[in-house]
Amino acid sequence: MVMRSSAGSSRGAWGAHDPIDDYLQFRQELRSALRECTPTALRRVVRRWSTPNDSHLGALVAQPDPILEPIIRKMILEEPQLADMHHEARMWLLEHEDAPIPLRPIAPTDQRRMGRPKPSAN
């Protein structure tokens, strides 16, 4: 969980801040960083809001730029308030990401997957 560390505290805590206000502030800063569309901006926000115990966030910001670029575009697509950026993010992903694995129909291999024979009308 992303939490702001209170000043003088050795562990992550909300301090005197309202957790909801802090979360909303974090989301606002994250959206602003995503609008910049750079790994540097994403790292800045994550580092500001994470604690030393946030190993997943630490691992995220440690990724090289080429790994963060598609993550940023996917985060943009997940944020409704960045709808004006969705088309550009999709186009970037189509251009830079490997093609998705095409869906293949799975051949039926037993009676449970095959249509049941209809009873004959005698």
C-alpha positions as MATLAB code, in Angstrom:
seq = 'MVMRSSAGSSRGAWGAHDPIDDYLQFRQELRSALRECTPTALRRVVRRWSTPNDSHLGALVAQPDPILEPIIRKMILEEPQLADMHHEARMWLLEHEDAPIPLRPIAPTDQRRMGRPKPSAN';
ca = [
       0.000    0.000    0.000;
       1.215    3.463   -0.779;
       1.473    5.578    2.322;
       3.135    8.820    3.180;
       5.676    8.581    5.958;
       5.156   11.015    8.771;
       8.114   13.238    9.617;
      10.339   11.844   12.308;
       8.790    8.397   12.121;
      10.965    5.385   11.446;
       8.146    3.450    9.787;
       5.476    4.256    7.229;
       2.396    5.833    8.779;
      -0.358    8.167    7.789;
       0.562   10.534   10.595;
      -1.825   13.449   11.012;
      -3.035   13.086    7.419;
      -6.439   11.697    6.564;
      -5.812    8.432    4.670;
      -8.495    9.216    2.109;
      -7.073   12.671    1.422;
      -3.588   11.167    1.121;
      -4.819    8.509   -1.285;
      -6.608   11.095   -3.427;
      -3.470   13.254   -3.454;
      -1.372   10.236   -4.476;
      -3.793    9.422   -7.317;
      -3.700   13.030   -8.511;
       0.108   13.045   -8.523;
       0.182    9.674  -10.257;
      -2.146   10.926  -12.999;
       0.057   13.988  -13.465;
       3.117   11.761  -13.760;
       1.359    9.527  -16.265;
       0.500   12.619  -18.324;
       4.237   13.294  -18.581;
       4.552    9.745  -19.927;
       8.135    9.288  -18.719;
       9.744    6.703  -16.433;
      11.377    9.557  -14.506;
       8.002   11.076  -13.623;
       6.602    7.702  -12.521;
       9.667    6.994  -10.372;
       9.412   10.434   -8.758;
       5.816    9.854   -7.611;
       6.364    6.268   -6.486;
       9.467    7.202   -4.491;
       7.661   10.120   -2.874;
       4.763    7.985   -1.684;
       6.301    4.576   -0.973;
       7.971    3.389    2.193;
      11.113    1.236    2.507;
       8.825   -1.743    3.221;
       7.124   -1.457   -0.187;
       9.260   -4.069   -1.928;
       6.984   -4.288   -4.985;
       7.115   -0.547   -5.557;
      10.872   -0.569   -5.005;
      11.206   -3.291   -7.621;
       8.998   -1.307   -9.989;
      11.075    1.872   -9.874;
      14.280   -0.163  -10.205;
      13.214   -1.353  -13.663;
      15.033    0.116  -16.667;
      13.196    2.630  -18.828;
      12.360    0.158  -21.631;
      10.489   -2.007  -19.114;
       8.617    0.962  -17.583;
       7.503    2.436  -20.915;
       4.812   -0.182  -21.640;
       3.795   -0.257  -17.965;
       3.135    3.474  -18.115;
       0.976    3.078  -21.238;
      -1.007    0.266  -19.602;
      -1.513    2.387  -16.478;
      -2.817    5.190  -18.684;
      -5.330    2.803  -20.239;
      -6.553    1.780  -16.780;
      -7.168    5.368  -15.659;
     -10.576    6.721  -16.767;
      -9.505   10.302  -16.065;
      -6.796    9.937  -18.719;
      -9.257    8.937  -21.442;
      -7.868   11.651  -23.709;
      -4.575    9.710  -23.739;
      -6.026    6.224  -24.307;
      -5.795    6.216  -28.110;
      -2.169    7.318  -28.117;
      -1.301    4.754  -25.421;
      -2.979    1.967  -27.433;
      -1.144    2.988  -30.572;
       2.178    3.051  -28.710;
       1.548   -0.446  -27.335;
       0.561   -1.789  -30.758;
       3.738   -0.359  -32.252;
       6.166   -1.385  -29.488;
       4.768   -4.524  -27.882;
       4.914   -8.018  -29.295;
       1.732   -9.083  -31.027;
      -0.738  -10.758  -28.711;
      -1.011  -14.520  -28.978;
      -3.938  -15.243  -31.276;
      -6.849  -17.139  -29.805;
      -7.067  -20.692  -31.027;
     -10.151  -22.850  -30.875;
      -9.523  -25.887  -28.751;
     -10.524  -29.078  -30.490;
     -12.954  -31.188  -28.493;
     -11.249  -34.248  -27.110;
     -14.050  -35.995  -25.238;
     -17.842  -36.227  -24.944;
     -18.038  -33.419  -22.394;
     -16.747  -30.970  -24.971;
     -18.651  -32.357  -27.916;
     -22.272  -31.671  -28.586;
     -24.524  -34.431  -27.287;
     -26.224  -36.460  -30.005;
     -29.884  -35.614  -30.322;
     -32.283  -38.465  -29.672;
     -33.716  -39.903  -32.855;
     -37.355  -39.127  -33.550;
     -38.884  -42.599  -33.958;
];
